[in-house]
Structures are given as structure tokens and as C-alpha cells.
């Protein structure tokens, strides 16, 4: 029963996410077509068989059987195949710049949706890890990690990775995370010296994220307190930030180690509580063979709320950063410098949709914004069958001042269909491979 419920919840979350994304995309095409006085025959929410709807003017506004996205059908959009007479309000009768605007507005609406949603979330409030906007100065190195093997040191500042400037830890996480099992070149500042360091990343998690083994100087923040534990008895509160233990600064990756190694011992904790510095003397409980404090630990973060215009500014900045990451990832993928395992297809999107659905309304909004931006940008790539492929054809026709023949356009569409099917099969198999014990090698049944 639990599995059935989980499956239904996943399907519901996916329908909501994908339905919103495609509906907004098609609404963009519809809006611009009406503005350009193009006859719209069908505007459908969902695909497949028509369930019900109304016809107003020339347009059938309908709800269709499969509630995933939707579509818009323009009059005369396939006239080059049928070789029929064109009416003034047919799609193919319009000027190239008018058809260009109709095609591009779908993606622009997805990008606009991402901007609006991130702006709303920023006004409601976003939890931001303190380290993400700090200079990338190393505070901890995992023993046996690639960072240790590359002889990196605590307090080294990472200036660039693969010749791309890394101004913040957020830049570093993106640069390393998108390069699993790759040799990367770091420019590191150590004291007054600037060093060139080569580091071979590892691959971690089922999403094949790159791992180097270095971390920021993260302070520990209390996320919850268990009843009856030393932490509760001492008067610690959720939100308290640990500055030091026994006079020594202890960062996130050291904190649990210090606690576990000191059972039944009294330790001095220096704590920041909303700007007030407090000292606690706490004797740790012995559980099994290790010490326990009785708290949930998180990385020091803060809740930020923005007014309207700063929220819009933050949204533009965050979405621009994500767009830049996507474009760089595609470039690296084409050059063999990124892993295709990081591509998420329908199965992975459905899985993440359920996760964010369970986290709440604004978490789901954030996920929809993220996917909407990706969809808007990817759909502009010059791939046949996508809007970007049709935009490329229109641009070439405008460049040569001549429409391509019906035969050429049919060949382009056929090639595009084959490419689309191959890509679709790949992303599905890629999603499946992430959940198999040996990844893609699991498909090689003869081995």
C-alpha cells in the first residue's frame, strides 16, 4: 500500500510540475499568436483525446485526456507540407519576424515564470547558508580525499578552477560538482604565494556529482534539540551557533568528531545567540561508546526576506547564474568534460517533484522555477523539433532572403524527429541507469 501511495504521489507531483511548465510555455505561443493576428484553432490543457471545452471565435479551448502540459495548433502551420492556399491569418502567411516572435515567446514565458517565482520566494524568505557568498577559503579537508592527495591545505584560497574565476564557495561547488572523475586545474593562494594545483575529482551520489574533499569554514548551527539530553538541560536553543569548544574554533566537519570522542566529559561551548555571546559548560552523555550532545546540526544559515525590487534583483541574479551554469555544462558535455549522468529525464524529474511536493508549497515553487528556466533555455537550442530548431530555420531563411523548399523542411523535420526520439530514449535509459547497481554497465547483459 505504501508503494502504491508513493507512486500516486509521484505521479501527482509530476503532473503538477510538468503541467505548469508546458501550460505556461504554450500560453506564450498562444498570446503572441493572438497579438500577431494568427488564427489559433486549438488551445489545449493536456494532450490526447478531447474531454470537454468551449469554442470561442476560431479557437477550441479544451481540456484533454492526459493532464501533462498542453499544445497550441495554429491555422496553416503545416501549409508547406500540404501545399494549400494560405489565408491572411495563417501561420505560414505571416512575415518571418512575426513567426519568430510566436516561436520564441514560449521559452521567454518559461524564463519569465522562473523570474516571477524566485522573486515571490525571495519576498517570502529564503534560507541562505552563510558560507555560500564567502571567499572560497578552505576550512577542512577530508582525510584520503583528492584534495589531500593534491596537497591542498587549510586556509588555502581557491582563486579559479579551469581558468574560471571562483569568487565565492557557490562558484567552487558548481565548478567541482559538474566535473566528476575529471582532472581539474586550480589556482590557489597560500599566504603570499599563488600556486597551480592539479586535482582529480571523484564521483559521489547517484547523480555523479564531482567530489574534491575540501570544505568551507562552516560553523555549526542547532537545528533541533532532543528532550532530556545534555543540550536541553544546559539551555541550548534552536538557532544557536557554536563558535568554539574549549577555546578552539571547531567547524562543521570537526564538530561531531570532537563530541563523539569526549563522552562523560565537561566541555566549554562558546555560542552565538542572535549576536549575544554565551558560554555553556556541558557534560556529554555516553551512548554506546561515543559522546552525545542531543542536537541536530546544520550549517550556519540565515533567513533573508527581500522587498519587491531587491527580490526582483535577486531573482535576475540567481537565474542568470543558473543559466550560465547550464550553458557551461552543455559546452563541457560536448567537450567530454562533464558527465551525462547529471542530465535529469522524466523519471528523475518525477522523483524530485515528489521530494519538493512533500517539502511544501514554496519548495515546490522553487523547483518549478528551476526546471522552468532549464526548459526555457534548452528549448532555444538549435535542435530540430524544438522551437530553437524552427527559429534557426527562420533565421537562415531571413539571412538568405529565401524560403526553403517544402522538401528541405520535411527532411529537417524527419531528421529532427529521429534526433528527438534518440535523445528521449537516452534520457530515459540514463534515468534508469542511475538506479541500477552498475549504472550503464548493467545494460551489458553479456558481461
N, C-alpha and C positions, 0 to 999 in steps of 0.2 A: 504493500500500500504506500509506503514511504517513497519508493522509487517512482510509482505512478504519479504521486503528488509532485515530486521533484521535476518529473518530465513535463507535466502540465504547467507548472510554474515557469519552467524554462521556456516553453512554447509561448506562454502569455507574455513574458518579458520580451522575447524576441519579436513578437508581433507588434508590441508597443514601440520598441526601438526602431525596427526596420520600417514599420508603418509610418511613423512620424517622419523619418528621413526621406523616404521616397515620396510621400504625400507632399511635403514641402518642396521637394525638387520639381515634381510635376506641376505644382501650383505656380512655380516660377515660369515654366514654359507657358502655362495657360494665361497668366497675367500679361506677359509680353505679347503673346499671340493676339489677345483681345486688343491690346494697345496698338498693334500693327494692323488691325482690322483683318485678321486672318480668321476664316471660318473654322471653329472648333466643333467637330462632330461629336466627340465623346470626352467627358472628364469623369474618370472612374476612380473611386476609392476602393482599392482591392483589384485583383485580376481574376480572369476566368469568366465563368458564366454570370450574366447579369441577374441580380436578385430582385432589386427594385430601384426606383428612382423617378425623376421627373424630367420632362423635356421642356426647356425654356428657350424660345427662339430656335436657333440652329443646333443647340447643344443638348446632348443627353447627359444629365448629371445622374450618375448611377452609383450604387453600391454593388460590388461584385463578390463572387463566392469566396475567394481566397483573400483574407484580410491582410495582405502584405503589400504595402505601398500602393501603387496605382499607375495610371497611364493617361496620356492625352493623345487623342487622334485628331490630326489636322486634315482638313479637306485638301486633296491634291498633293499630299506629301510624297506619294509614290507615283506621281504622274510620269516620271521618266521611264518607269517600267511598263506602264500601261499605254503610253503614247497617246493620251487623251487630250482633248481640248482643255485649256486652262481657263477657269473663271477668274475674275479680278481678285477675289478674296481667297483663292487657293494658295497654299503654302509655297508651291514652286513658282507661282506667278509673281511673288514679291521680289524686291531687289535683294541682292546678296547681303547688304548690311542689315536689312530687316530680318532676314533669316538667321544671320549671325547673332543678332540680339536675342531672338527667340531661343536659339540653342544654348547660348552662354548663360542665360538668366537662371536656368535650373541649378547649375553649380553655384552661381552667385547667391541664390537663395539659401543653399546649404551652408555656405560660408557666413552669410548674414545671420542664420539661425544660431550658429556657433557663437558669433559675437554677442547676440542678444542673451543667450542662455548664460554665458560666462559673466556678462555684466550683471544679470539678476543674481547669480550665485555670489558674486563679489559684494553686492549690496546686502545680501542676507548674512554673509560672513563666511570666510574661508580660513581653515586651519593651515598655517604655513610653518613648516619646520624652520627653526632659526638658522640652521647651517646652510640652507639651500641658496641663500643670497650672499653668503660669506665667501671670502677668498679661499681657494682650494688649498688650504694648508693641512697637511696630513697630521692626524692626531692618534691614529692607531694602525698597526699593520698586523694582519693575521700571520701567525707562525706557519711556515711552509707554503705561503702564498706566492703567486707570481711577483707581487711587489717586494717581498723579502728576497726572492731569488734575484731580482733586478737591483738589489742593494739600495732600495729606497729607504729613507729614514723619516722618523717622526720629526715634524716641523719643516720638512721639505714643502715648498710651494710649487704646485703644478701650473706652469705658465701656458703650455699648449700641448695638444695631442694631435699628432699627424698634421702639424702646421696650422691647426685651427686654434685660435686663442681661447683659453678657458679662464674666464673672468670669475666664475662662481662654481660652487660644487655642483649646481644643477647642470652646468656645461660639461663638467667632468663625467657625471653619471650618464649623460646622454652619449658622450663620446665613447666611453668604455662599454656601456650596455648594448650598443649597436654593433660591437666588434667582438663577438665570441670566437675563441680559438684563432685569433689573429695577432700578428706581430705589430705592435703599435710603437710609435716614436714619441717620447715625452721630452719636453723641455722643462727642466726642474731648477728652481732657485734654492740653493743651500747656502745660507749665510750670505756672503757677497758673491759666491760663485754661481754661474749658470751652467748646468750640466745637460748633456744629451744622453737619454736613457732608452734602451730598447726593452720592451716588456711583452711577453707572450701571454695573452689573456686565456682564461679558461671559460668553459660554458657551464652555466648554472641554471637551474629550474627547467621545467618542460618547455619554456618559451625561448630557451637558448640565449639567455642574457649574458653578456660579457662580464667576467669577474676578474678583478685585479688584486683584491685583498687589502686595499688601503681605505681608510675611512676618515671623516672629519672629526673635529674636536666636539663631539656631541655630548652635551650634558644630559643627565637622566632626569626625567620628569615623572611624578607619580600619576598613574592613570586610574588606579583603583586601590582600595585598601581592604584586606580581608579582615573580618571581625575576629576579635580575640587574639590578634597577633601582636608582636612587639611594636609594629608600626602604629597600630591603633592605640595601644596603651601609652605610647610616647606622645601622641597628639599630632602625628603627621596628617596632612590633608591632601586630597586630590589637587594637583596643580603645583605642589611644592617641587622645587628644582634643587637637586643636590649639587653643591659647589665643590665639596671636599670631604674626604674621610680621613680622620686622624691627621688633619693638616695637609694632606696630599690631594691635589686635584685628581679626580677619577672620572674618566669619560665612559661612555655607554658600554663599550666592549670590555672594559675592565671591571665595571661595577659588580656584575653578578659573580665574577671570579673572586673578588675581594670578600663579598658577602658569604659565599659558599665556603671559603677557606677559614672563616672565623666563627664557627659555631660556639655558642655559650660564652662569647667574649663581648665585653662592652666596647663599643666604638663611638667615636665622636663624629657626628654628622653636621656639616655646615650647610644650611638650607636657605634658599632664596624664596620667600613667600610674598609675592606681589611687591617686590622691591625692598622688603624688610629682611635683614639677615638674621637668622636664628640659629642657635646651637642646640642639638639634641644628643643626649647620651643614651644609647640604646643597646641592650644586651640581646644578641641574636639567639633565636630558638634553634635547637638541634632537631633536624628532621632527617631520619636515616643517618647519613654520615656527613651531611652538609649543613651550613648555616642558612637560616631563612629570616627575612625581614617581614614578609607578609604584604607585599605591594605588587601591583602591576607596573612595569616600567615602560616608558616610552621616551622618544627623543624630544628634547625641549622644543615646544612649538608655541605659537600664539594665534589667537583668533582675531582676524582683521575684518573690519566692516568698512566699506567704502561708500561715499555719497555718489550721486549719479555720474557726474563727469569723471571723477577718478576711477569709478568702476568701469566705465567705457574705455578709459585709457588703459587700465589693467587688462581688459578683455582683448583689446587690439594687440597689446604687447605679448600676452600669453599665446594667442592664436597665431601671431606672426612667428613666434619662436617654434611652435609645433609645426607650422607649415614649412619652416626652414629645415627642421629635423626630418620631415617626410621627404622633401626633395633631396636632401643629402643622403638619406637612406637609399632611395631609388638609385642615385648615382653610384653609391658604394656597392649596391647589389649588382648593378650592371658591370661594375669593375671587379666583381668577385671579392669585395672587401667586407661584405655583410652577409648574414645568414638568412636564407629564405624561410627558416623555421619561425622567424619573427613575424611573418605575414599571418594575419588572422583571417580565416574564411568564415562562412556562415556558422559552422559548428562552434568555433571559438567565440564568435560574437554572441551567439546564443548563450553560451556558458557565462561570459562576462555580463551579459544583460541580466541574467538571473541574480548574479552576485550583487550588482548595483541596485537591482529591484528590491532586494532584501535589505539593503543598507538605507533605503528611504528615498523620498521624492527628489530631494536636491542632489543626492548622489547619482540617481538615475539621470537627472537633467545634465549633470556634468559629463556622464558617459555619452549621452546623446550628442552633446556639443562636440566632444572629441571625435566621435565617429562621423558626425555631420561634416566637420572640417575636412577629414580624410576623404570622404565621399566627394565633396565638392572639388577638391584639388585633383584627385585621381581621375574623376570623370572628364577633366580637361586635358588629360594626357592624350597624345595623338594616336589612339588605338581605334581601329575601325569598330563600328557598332556603338562605341561610346560617343558622347557629344563631342569630345575632343577630336575624334576621327572625322566627324562630319564638318567640324569647324576648320580642320586642316584642309579638307577638300574645297570648302568655300573660299578659304584664303588663297589656295593655289589657283582657283578659277579667277579670283579677283586679280591676282598677280599677272596671270597670262591673258586677262580680259577675254576669257572664252570659257563657256560651259563645257565640261567633259561630256563625252557621249554617253548615252544610256548604257551601252555595253561596258564601258570603262567603270561606270558607277556600280553596275551589277557585279562585276568582277571584284571591286573593292569590298562590296557588301558580303560577297561569298567568302573572301579571304578573311574579312573581319569576323564572320560567323565562326569560322574554323578556329581562329585565334581565341575568340571568346570562349568557345567550348573547351579548348585545351587549357586555358587559364582557370576556368571554372573547375575542371577535373583536378588540376594541380592543387588549387587551394583546398578542395575537399579532402584529397588524399593527404595533404600537408597537415590539416587539422587532425585527421585520423592517426597519422604517424606520430604526432606529439603524445598520443595516449597509448602507444604500443611500447613494449619493453625495450626494443632495439631501434626505435624510430623507423626511418625509411628502410633500414636493412630487414625489418620484419616482413616486408613485402617480397623479399627474395627467398621464396619458399624452398628453392633448390639448394640453398646453402646450409 
